[in-house]
Each structure stands twice: as C-alpha cells, then as structure tokens.
Amino acid sequence: MKEYRVCIIGGGIIGTSIAFHLAKLGERRVAVFERSYISSGATGRCGGGIRQQWSARMNVRLAMRSVKLFERFEKDAGFDIEYRQGGYLLMAFTEEEAERFERNVKMQREEGLDVEILSPKMVKERYPFINTENLILATFCQTDGHANPHLANFGYAFAARRLGVDIYTHAEVKDIIVQNGSVMGIESSIGSFKCDVVVNAAGAWSKEVGKMAGIDIPTTSYRHQIFVTESLRDFFPFMAISFDGNFYIRQTKHGQMIMGQGDPNEKPGVNRNVTYEFLKSMSEKMTKIFPFLENVRILRQWAGCYNMSPDAQPIVGCSKKVNGFCYAAGFSGHGFMLAPAVGEALAELIIKGSTEHVDISFLDIDRFEKGEVEIEGNVV
Ligand SMILES: Cc1cc2nc3c(=O)[nH]c(=O)nc-3n(C[C@H](O)[C@H](O)[C@H](O)COP(=O)(O)OP(=O)(O)OC[C@H]3O[C@@H](n4cnc5c(N)ncnc54)[C@H](O)[C@@H]3O)c2cc1C
C-alpha cells in the first residue's frame, strides 16, 4: 500500500495551498485527492476578491499575511495569476453600517493597515461613474485587490507537483481510517493509502469529510450566484462591495465585469443551479449604483457554495480528539483570499507543531465549545 505523511482531501485553493506550503517546508510525502478536477469547487466559481478590510481582527491578520504572499506568488509558484492591487472600496448606505466601518477602520489601522475613509463627494471625484446617491461613506485600501482564482488554484497545484507532491484528480476519498484515536490512512476510489495526517480541505463537503473521522465540523453550505458581462475597456481597477447593499463587483483582466450577491432566503445544502430571479434582481440593483452597466450584456452566470462557519471565520487546526486529523474549512466567502496565509500556517503547524507567521490558535474548532466566537460582519 502506498504511504504518505500527509493526505489532503480537496484540490481547491485551500488544499493546494497547504500542499505547496508543506512541500516548501521540505515535506514532499504529500498527496492531494480531488474527486473532480482542480478548481472545480468554490474556488473556480468565486469572485477573486482579495481584501484586508474585515471586522474581525483575526481575518485582518490572515488577509494581511495573504497579501504579502500574493505579492510574491509569481516568484514563489512561478505562475502569473492576474494579481492586481487596485484597491477595494467598501460602501456604506446606512448610518449604522457607516459607524461600523469607522470602528473597523480604527482596528484595521491598529493592525498596521493603510485604510482611507472617503465621503460620498470624494468617491464621486475619484470614480465619477458610480452613482453615490444614498451613500453615507466608503472606506478604501489600495493594497487590496483581486486575482484570477483558477490560475491561483492551478498555480499552487503545479508548484506543489514540481516540488514532489502527488496530485490525484477524479479520486474521491470515501473514508478515513482511524485506529485507537489516530489517523492511519484513507480509502479512496483509486485505492487505499497509509498516512499519519489527513487534512480536511473539502470546502462545501467539509462536514461529510469530518464525519469520516468522527469529528463534527460545524459548517453549513449555501449557494451563491454570480455573473459576468461582456468586456469593457479597462477602467475599473478596484473591487467595490457593500454588505447592507448586498453586492460586490470587479473587472477582470480581459475587461468583463463580474458581480454577485447573497440571498438571505437561500436554503442550506450544496446547490449549484442558477436562477433567473438572481439575474433580474442583481441587474436591477447594479444598474442603479453603476449606471454604465445599463446596456452591457451578461455573458454567463454560475453558482458555487459558501461553506459557512457559525462565526464566518475559518475553522483551522488539528484535532485534539483524533490524532493526525487536521481541518481547514468554513471559509464563509473569503477562502480564496485567505488561502495563502492559512496554507502556510497549517503547514507550519503540521511540520513544526507551531506557527511562525500568523498565530491561528483562535481558529481552532474548540472555540465553539468554549463559546469564544466573534462574528465577522463584513460578508456578502
Ligand atoms: C460565488 C462565490 C463568490 C466568492 N467570492 C470570493 C471572493 O471574492 N474572495 C474570496 O476570498 N472568496 C470568495 N468566495 C469563497 C471562496 O470561493 C471559497 O472560500 C474558497 O474557494 C474555498 O476553497 P476550498 O479549497 O476550501 O474549497 P473548494 O474550492 O470548494 O475545494 C474543495 C474541493 O474538495 C473536493 N472534495 C470534496 N469532498 C471530497 C472527497 N470526499 N474526496 C475528494 N475531494 C473532495 C471538491 O470536489 C472541491 O474541489 C466565493 C465563493 C462563491 C461561491
């Protein structure tokens, strides 16, 4: 039977980032099992936004570290991922949200993040193509930005493979073998493998994979829809988002506008079908705030899943109940941008027993039992 030190379940951005960082630390006895193709899950369906402006301090720290790693992605992984630090504009349309933004900016600045607070007039002067009616204030961070999620996922996978990691696609993990409280290996559609450590990086399926090891991962998946328009000239370098307004929008390298929103009535479960209602409500809202979209044609719509945790912060660590069972799940709409820092931190934890760059002990699953949760509010 083939043997690895670490078997990673899930070939999304999280699984491949962990694999890459393990290999970078010198551990090459690593395999990634992906039941479909690389980037087939939420990663390949996401908006690609990378922002450090969060309401929870932990998310700010992880995102700030991720930005440092995105800045060197091309050098480290040898892959151009269309990374652009065009900034992120957070728009508040209610007094309550504006006050929250001001409190968040205070904390973000304490963490060393350079964030501006902009009045509607300042937003209009900078971005005359935005309708600022009803805008109360906005915040802007120039080092935020976006990248192409497919390229980042493939970038990590190819770089990990070059360093000696085995990547199995169309290989579904069916069970995790646990004996006397320790991980012994996995059973998969391509055979059985021995290993000391299993990492649950299964995204929307993290709960099911947790059950294989007898661990309850408290995540729930919800559909999120998104669409892309035909190409426009390059004029929109930043990403804009509003939480109360429930939208995000950015322009890709090739000029298309990508945008999405959440649906408060969405039922839990993995559902990747699309609806006409989404197209209609999204277009009506977005053409009011971004009038230049009025006659722009929509090319394609799709859906993916947010794997929500109870506090909208990721669940990352290694189990104290089953030796060798680690998890990186519950990314709740921000797993793409947090993947570099989380991959690095979990790899450090597995290899060295402690983290070097960002202390992720707060993200351990135990926080829910201890009641030490802090709900992240900056989520669409
Ligand atoms: C519409 C939308 C927009 C988003 N926008 C953003 C954004 O702008 N910025 C951002 O940071 N995040 C965004 N997100 C969230 C982000 O996409 C996710 O948090 C991130 O991609 C999670 O990565 P992952 O690797 O955990 O999951 P995934 O990419 O879903 O990968 C998990 C993989 O595990 C595989 N798998 C599951 N079970 C098994 C098994 N038993 N055996 C083998 N393989 C298995 C699946 O096939 C899947 O490929 C968005 C998400 C959606 C849906």
The ligand as a MOL file (V3000), in Angstrom:
LIG
                    3D

  0  0  0     0  0            999 V3000
M  V30 BEGIN CTAB
M  V30 COUNTS 53 58 0 0 0
M  V30 BEGIN ATOM
M  V30 1 C -19.9720 32.9870 -5.9030 0
M  V30 2 C -18.8120 32.9950 -4.9600 0
M  V30 3 C -18.0150 34.1250 -4.8440 0
M  V30 4 C -16.9270 34.1330 -3.9670 0
M  V30 5 N -16.1030 35.2340 -3.9440 0
M  V30 6 C -14.9840 35.2000 -3.1830 0
M  V30 7 C -14.0560 36.2760 -3.2420 0
M  V30 8 O -14.2400 37.2520 -3.9640 0
M  V30 9 N -12.9390 36.1880 -2.4690 0
M  V30 10 C -12.6930 35.1020 -1.6600 0
M  V30 11 O -11.6830 35.0830 -0.9620 0
M  V30 12 N -13.5590 34.0730 -1.5990 0
M  V30 13 C -14.6850 34.0850 -2.3460 0
M  V30 14 N -15.5480 33.0410 -2.3070 0
M  V30 15 C -15.2830 31.9440 -1.3670 0
M  V30 16 C -14.2080 31.0330 -1.9020 0
M  V30 17 O -14.5460 30.6200 -3.2120 0
M  V30 18 C -14.0650 29.8080 -1.0050 0
M  V30 19 O -13.9920 30.1830 0.3500 0
M  V30 20 C -12.7820 29.0540 -1.3590 0
M  V30 21 O -12.7140 28.8120 -2.7460 0
M  V30 22 C -12.7430 27.7510 -0.5960 0
M  V30 23 O -11.6930 26.9660 -1.0950 0
M  V30 24 P -11.6320 25.4410 -0.7360 0
M  V30 25 O -10.3960 24.9070 -1.3160 0
M  V30 26 O -11.8830 25.2770 0.7290 0
M  V30 27 O -12.9450 24.8080 -1.4190 0
M  V30 28 P -13.1830 24.2870 -2.8930 0
M  V30 29 O -12.5780 25.1490 -3.9160 0
M  V30 30 O -14.6530 24.0180 -2.9850 0
M  V30 31 O -12.3920 22.9200 -2.9100 0
M  V30 32 C -12.8300 21.7980 -2.1620 0
M  V30 33 C -12.6300 20.5880 -3.0550 0
M  V30 34 O -12.8300 19.4020 -2.2800 0
M  V30 35 C -13.2730 18.3970 -3.1660 0
M  V30 36 N -13.8350 17.3140 -2.3680 0
M  V30 37 C -14.8940 17.3720 -1.5310 0
M  V30 38 N -15.1020 16.1720 -0.9580 0
M  V30 39 C -14.1390 15.3370 -1.4410 0
M  V30 40 C -13.8190 13.9620 -1.2330 0
M  V30 41 N -14.5400 13.1790 -0.4090 0
M  V30 42 N -12.7640 13.4200 -1.9010 0
M  V30 43 C -12.0090 14.1960 -2.7300 0
M  V30 44 N -12.2780 15.5060 -2.9760 0
M  V30 45 C -13.3260 16.0620 -2.3250 0
M  V30 46 C -14.2960 19.1410 -4.0220 0
M  V30 47 O -14.5230 18.4780 -5.2380 0
M  V30 48 C -13.6460 20.5090 -4.1910 0
M  V30 49 O -12.9600 20.6310 -5.4290 0
M  V30 50 C -16.6410 32.9930 -3.1660 0
M  V30 51 C -17.4340 31.8510 -3.2830 0
M  V30 52 C -18.5130 31.8420 -4.1750 0
M  V30 53 C -19.3330 30.5930 -4.2950 0
M  V30 END ATOM
M  V30 BEGIN BOND
M  V30 1 1 1 2
M  V30 2 1 2 3
M  V30 3 2 2 52
M  V30 4 2 3 4
M  V30 5 1 4 5
M  V30 6 1 4 50
M  V30 7 2 5 6
M  V30 8 1 6 7
M  V30 9 1 6 13
M  V30 10 2 7 8
M  V30 11 1 7 9
M  V30 12 1 9 10
M  V30 13 2 10 11
M  V30 14 1 10 12
M  V30 15 2 12 13
M  V30 16 1 13 14
M  V30 17 1 14 15
M  V30 18 1 14 50
M  V30 19 1 15 16
M  V30 20 1 16 17
M  V30 21 1 16 18
M  V30 22 1 18 19
M  V30 23 1 18 20
M  V30 24 1 20 21
M  V30 25 1 20 22
M  V30 26 1 22 23
M  V30 27 1 23 24
M  V30 28 2 24 25
M  V30 29 1 24 26
M  V30 30 1 24 27
M  V30 31 1 27 28
M  V30 32 2 28 29
M  V30 33 1 28 30
M  V30 34 1 28 31
M  V30 35 1 31 32
M  V30 36 1 32 33
M  V30 37 1 33 34
M  V30 38 1 33 48
M  V30 39 1 34 35
M  V30 40 1 35 36
M  V30 41 1 35 46
M  V30 42 1 36 37
M  V30 43 1 36 45
M  V30 44 2 37 38
M  V30 45 1 38 39
M  V30 46 1 39 40
M  V30 47 2 39 45
M  V30 48 1 40 41
M  V30 49 2 40 42
M  V30 50 1 42 43
M  V30 51 2 43 44
M  V30 52 1 44 45
M  V30 53 1 46 47
M  V30 54 1 46 48
M  V30 55 1 48 49
M  V30 56 2 50 51
M  V30 57 1 51 52
M  V30 58 1 52 53
M  V30 END BOND
M  V30 END CTAB
M  END
